[in-house]
Amino acid sequence: MQKYPLWKSFTVILLVLLGVIFSIPSIIYNDDSDNWFLKNKINLGLDLQGGSYLLLEVQLDTLYAEELENLSESIRLLARENKVKIINVKYNINDVTITFENNIKIKDIKNSFFQMYRGVSIQENENRIIVKLDEAYKKTIQDSAIKQSLEIVRKRIDESGTKEPLIQRSGKKRILLQLPGIKDPERIKELLGKTAKLTFHLVDDDNTAALKSNIEPFGKIIVSDIYDENIKYLIDKRSLVGGENLVDAKGSFDQTEGHAVSFRFDTEGAQKFGRITSNNVGKRLAVLLDGVVITAPRINSAITGGSGIITGNFDAQGASDLAVLLRAGALPAPLEIVEERSVGAGLGADSIAAGKIASFIGMLLVCIFMVLIYGTFGALANISLIANIFIIISLLGTIGATLTLPGIAGIVLTIGMAVDANVLIFERIKEERLKNRNVYQIVKNGFDRAMSTILDANITTLIAAVLLFAFGSGPIRGFSITLSLGVIASMFTALMLTNFLVYFYLSISSKKELNL
């Protein structure tokens, strides 16, 4: 092919071969694999391979109650500093009323509190202080909780090994979760259903009378054992160190206790944990998860290395799941599953079969049309069309995109769009045939003059597809991805592959004139 540059020929052949090779995992290989090549396969969305659909709701009432408790605890500390006795604390839905023994230092307490929490509404009434969560403050808490919950849910789902989940905010206080191909939805629901708030508290083994009479002294709380509700512990209300200081947690095995969870603190947590264990040798340290005791070992010696181990009646899966929860962090508030749907794999298989049929019929009709209208050149355009499909499939697999039912619609649409460019080129060649006698010059002029029109049309479509991806979600994104890749592949096959095939055909046929 003397009229076609060698570097272009090499580039076109190489890209087409790579497209065919990297489409193989998606076409013929169905199982998951750790092989780097076989991993380059298309991930199927929820509508194609089935899975679970969950709608989670953040329990904001619990969040507001915890915030009121934190605010009242701050006032308790201020009252202690000012040596004022609190005689009553009353919690309501949106406020907490703290009653003091007298009102001598109440203004000082109020002013100090206001300096700490400027966004909170605080009122003074004789010997009472009323702290109220107004709507602006509640909205701030709500937005922060939703964002934090989204991130933690994403971490937990990713750690569970689920591929290509859809996790997004839905409404004011809900989170939408789609899990394609999930095989164990109950385990996922269990992971999401736990707040995973981990705290460490000292156990009070001396005040047995209060524990027996079920009376909580000031600064103490009574909590149950996670495995036996009849076993109770009297512990310090204030946690000494929390899960926010954890940097790692993983399932492990202890020679005496069996399956366990080993953990490691950050620098601040390691210092706190070292001081706690150094100052309380001989006492028991309760490990609380979501308000219940999972273990309460005795401190035999100081632990200054910043790491430790949590033992209990764990099996291998339980220890692994707890490690996942601790690594992901605690949810700011509990999540409740308000809606759950399952999409069967059979429905997904039907969708894939329907998509294949639609694609095959669409391609067949387009190929027949091109051959009838443009003859040999139409057959060459059909070869480009087939290569176009291989390239789209390989690109989808290589970037790890998720194929959805709308995505299949995008591929079918691309089949029609891919031929549009060839039609423009061939019509330009027809026009050039009336002006020129040299077949190579006719082809060159036809491609050159059609290029600007093809680029304009495809670039505007690509911009629309990118905007759909940027501002859309779910099915819209699936459609925009296949449309974008289809546009890119179409421009390559029309402007380079078809051009190469036409020059190759002319070089081996030695034609002196064109029949279109």
N, C-alpha and C positions, 0 to 999 in steps of 0.2 A: 504494500500500500504506500506508494511513493507520495501520494497527495495528502496523506494523513500522518501527523507527527508521531514518531516512535514513542515519546514519553506519554502522549495522550493514550495511545494504544495500550501501553503497559499499565497505566493508571486505571483505565476502564476495566480491563480484564481482571486486575488485582482486586478492585472493589467489588466486582460482581462475584468473583470466587469467594471472597470473604463473606459476602452476604449469604451465599448458599451454604457455606461451611457453618457459620454461626447461627443459621436457622435450624440446623439439624437437631439440637437439643429440644427445641420447642415443638418440632414436628413429630419426632419419633420416640422421644424419651419422656416417660410419664412420671417416674419416681424421683424423689429427692436424692441428691448425691453431694458428696463433699468434693468431688472432682471439679477443678476450676473451670474446665470447659463445659461440662454438663450442667454447671450452675447457671450458665448463661441461657436461661430459658424464661419464657413469659410466665409471670405470676397471674393466675386467674382470680378475678374479683369474686365477691360474695355471690353475685347473681349467676356466675358460671360454674363454680365448684361447690356451692353451698357453704354453710357455716352458720354463725350466730349473729343476731342483731340485738343489741342491748341498749336501752335508754336509761341512764343513771341520773339520779337527782341528788344534789348536795343537800344534806339536812342542815339548813341554815339556822333553824331553831336551836339545835344543839350547839352550833357555832356561836350564836348570840349569847346563849346561857353560859358557855365557857368564857366568853369575853367579859360578861358581867361578873363572873366569879373572879377572874383575874383583876378586874378593877376594884372589887371589894377587898381582895387580898392586899392590893397596894394601899388602900385606905387603912387596913388593919396595921400595916407596917408603919404608916405615918402616925396613927394613933399611939402605937407603942413608943415611937420616938418622942412624942409629945406627952407621954405618960397620961393618956386619957383612956378610960375603960369603955369598951363597947359592950352594950347590954343586949342588943338585938340586931340581927341582919335578916331582912326580908326580901326575897327575890320575887319579882313579877316578870311578865313576858318581856317587857322592854326596859325595865329599870330595876334598880336595887336600892332599898332604903336602909341606911345604917343609923342606928340610934345609939347615942353616946350617953354616958352617965351624967354629964353636964355640958354646957356650951362655952366653957371658958376658952378652950383652945380650938374651937371649931372653925374659926376664920383662918387660922394658921394652917390647919389641915386642908381646908378647901383651897387656899392659895397655892400650897405646895402641890396638891393634886392637879390643879389647873395648869401648873407649869409643866407637869409630866404628860398630861393628856389634853392638849389644847382643843382637839376636835370633839371632845365629849361634853355633853350638856350636864352641868352640875348645879344643884339648887341647895340652898341652906334654909332650913325651917326649924327655928328654935334649937333643940338639941339633936336635930336630924340632918343628915346629908342624903340627898336623892341624886343618884347618878343615872342618867337616862341616855339610851342609845338613840340619837335622832336619825332621820332617814339618810342624811348625807354620810354620817359615820357608818351606818349599816351598809350602805352601797359600797363604800370603800372596802369594808370587810368582805362583802360578798364577791366583788370583782377579784380581790386578791385570792380568796379561797378557790374560786373557779379556775383561775390561772394556775394556781399551785396544784389543784386536783388534776387538771389536764396533764400537767407535766409528770406527776407521780403515776397516774394511770398509764401514761405512755411508757414510762420506765418499767412498770410492772409487766405490761403486756410484752414489751420487747425482751425482757429477761425470761419470760415464759417460753420464748421461741416461736411465737406467732408471726407469720410473715405477712407483710403489707396490710396491717390493720388500718382501718379508718377511724380516727379519733378526733372529734371536733366538738365545739360548744354548740348547744342547741337551746335557744331561748335564754332566759335570765339565769337559770340555776340548774340546767341539765347538760349532760354530756352524752353525745351519741357515739356508739362504739359498734363497728362492724368487723367481724373476725372471720375472714375467708378460710374455709377448710379446717376449722377448729374441730379437733377430735375429742376434746375433753372439756365441754363448756362448764361443767360443774366445778372443775378445778379453777377455771378462770373466774367464775362467779365468787368462789371462796377467796381468791386472791384480792378481788376488788371489794369484797364485803367487809374486809378488815381495815380498820383505821391504821393499825400497826404503829400505835404510839407506844414507844418503849421508854420506860423510866426505871431508875434504880432508887429504892427507898430503904432506910434502916428499919428493921423490925423491932418493936418494943415487946420483949419477952418478960419484962418485969411486971407490967400492969395487967396481970391476969384477971383481976376482978372486973375491970372495964370490959375486957373481951368477953367474959362469961355473961355479963349483964347486957352486952350489946350496946354499950354506951361509948360514944366517941369523945374523949377528952379534947380540949382545945389543941389544935395543931396536929391531931391524929385522925386517921380514918381506918375503918374496918373493911377489909377486902377478902374476897373468896379465892380459893385455889381453882385453877383452870380445869383440873381434872376431877375435883370433888368439891361441890358447893358447901358441903358440911364442914370442911376445913377452913377456918378463918384466921386472918392475921391482923394484928394491930400494928400499923406502920405510921411513920411520919408522913404527914400530908405533903410536905415539900419534898420534891425529888432532888436528889443530890447531883445527879447527872442524867442526861437524856439521850435519846436516839439521834438528836440533831448533831451530836458530836461524833457519831460513827462515820468512819470512812470506808469500812469494808466489813462484810459478813459472808460467811460461806458454810455450807454443810460440812461436818467433819465427823470423826468417830473417836469416842473416848473408850479406853480399855475397860473401865469399870462401869460407866453409865450408858454405854452404847452410842447410838446416833445423837449428835449434838450440833450446836451452831457455834463456831468460833467467830469472834468479832475483834475489831481493832478501832481504837479511838484516834481522833486527831490530837494535835499537841495540847490544846486546851483541855479536851476530855481526858487525856492521859494524866495530866497534872491533877485534875479534880479527882479522878479515880484513885490515883496514888495517895492523895491526902485522905480520902475517905477510908481506904483499906488500912492505911497506916494508923489512923486515929481510932479505929473501931475494931481492932483485932479481938476475936472472941465473940463478936456480935454477928447476927444474921443480916444478910443483905437480900432484900426481896427484889426480884426482877419482874416488873409489871408490863404486860402487853395488853393494851386496850382496857386497863382498869382491873385486870385479874392477874394473880400471881402465877407465873409459869414455873418458877423455881425460887427457893430461898435458902441458898447455901450459907454455911458459917464461914466467916473470914478467919482463916487460920494464919495468914501472914500478909504482909503488905504486897500489893500488886502494883509495881511501878513501871512495868513495861508498856502499859497502854493497851494491852490485849487481854482477852479472857475467853471463857467458854460458857455457853448456856446449855445446861443439861435438862432433861425432862423425859417424858414418855414419848419420845419422837421415833417415827420410822424414817426411812431414808427420804421419802417424798415430803414428809412433814418438815424435816430439818431443812431440806432444799427450799421449800416454799417460804419458810420463816426467814431464811437468808435473803431470798428475793425481796420480801417485804421490807426487811431492815435496810437493804442496799438502796431500795427505791425511795425510802423515807416515809414518814407518817403523813396520812391525809389530814388536812386541817379540820375536816368534819366527816362524819360517816356518809357513805354513798348508798342509796337505796335503789334497787332495780325496779323501775316503775313500768317497764315494758320489755318483753322478751319475745323474739320471734326466731324461728329456725327455718333456714332455707335448705331444702333437701338437695343432695348431690344429683338426684335424678332430674330435677328441674334445670339445674345447671347444664347437665349433659344434653337435654333437649334444646336448650338455648344455643349451645355450641353447635349441635347438629344443624339447627335452623340457620345459624350464621354461616356455616360451611356451605349449605345448599344455596343460600342467597348469593354468597361470594362466587360460587362455581357458576351458577346460572348467569349472574351479571357478567362475569369474565367471558363466558362462552358466547353470549350475545354480542358483547363488544368485539371479540375476536372475529366472529362471523361478519359483522358490519365492516370492520376494517379491511378484511380480505376482499369482500364484495366491492367496496368503494375504491380501494387503492391497490388491490392486487398484491404483487410481491412486496411493495413498500408497506402495505398493511400487515403482511405476515411478519416483516421485520419489527414493526411497531408492537405486534403481539408478543414477540420475544422480549422486547423491552418491558412490556407490561408484566410478564411472568417474573422477570428479574426484579421488577419493582416490588412485587409481593414478597419475594425472598428477602430483599433488603429491609423492608418494613418489619418483617418478623424478626430478623437478626438484630435490628436496632432496638426493638421492644425487649428482646431477651437480654441484650448486652447492658442496657441501662437499668434493667430490673423493673420495668414498668408493669403496672397491673392492667390486664385486659378485662374490660367489662363489656356488657351487651351493647351499650352505646359506642364503645370502642370498636366493636365489630362493625357497627353501622358506619363509623369513620373510615374503616378499611374499604368497605363496599363503595362508599362515596369516592374514595381515592382512586378506585379502579376506573370510574368514569372520568375523573379529573385528569388522570394520567394520560388518557387518550386525547384529551382536548389539546394538549401541547403539540402532539404529533399531527393532529388535524391541521392546526395553524401552520406548522412547518410545511406539510405537504401542499397546502393551498398556496403558500408563498412560492414553493418550487414550481407549481403549475403556472403562476404568473411569470416567474423568471424564465420559464421555458419559451415564452412568446418573445422574449427580448434577446436571448442568448442561445448559441448553438453548442457550446462546450458543456458536456454533462457535469463535469466536476465544478465548473464555475457556477452552473445553475444550482447545484446542491449547496455549494458554499454560500451563495447569495441568499438562498431560501432560508437556511439556518440562521445566518447573520441577521436578516431583516425580521425574522420571527422572534428572535431572542428577546428584544426589548419588551414586546407585548407579553411574552410568556413570563418574563421576570416580574413585570408590573402586576399581572393577574395573580401570580403565586405569592409574591411578597405581601400583597394586601390580604390575601387569605391567611398567610402565616401570621400576620399581625393580629388578625381577628382570633386565630386559634390560641396565640400566646395570651391575649387578654382573657379569653375564656378560662385558660388554665390559671391565670393569676387571680381572677375574681370569682371563679366558679368553685364548686366542690363536688365530691362524689362522682356521679355519672357524667356530669359536665366535664370534669377534668379528664375522665377516661376517654371521652370523645375528642377533646382538644389534643391529647397526647398523640393518638393515632392519626388525627388530621394533620398535625404539625409534622410528624415523621413522614407521613404520606406525601405532603407537599415537597419536603426536602428530597425524598427519594424520586419523586416525579420529575423534578427539575434536573436531577442527575441523569435519569434514564432517557428523558426526552432530548436534552441538549448535548449529552455526551455519548450515551450508549447507542441511541438510535443513529446518531451521526456516524459513530464508528461502524455500525452494522451496514449502513448505506454505502459508505466508502469501501468496506470490505466486499460487499456484494458487487459493486461496480468494478472493483479490481479483478475479481475472479470471473466475471461474466463478460468483461470487455465490451460493454454496451456503448454504442455511439449516440443513442437517444433514449429518452425516458418515456415509459408508458405508465401514466398515472390515471 
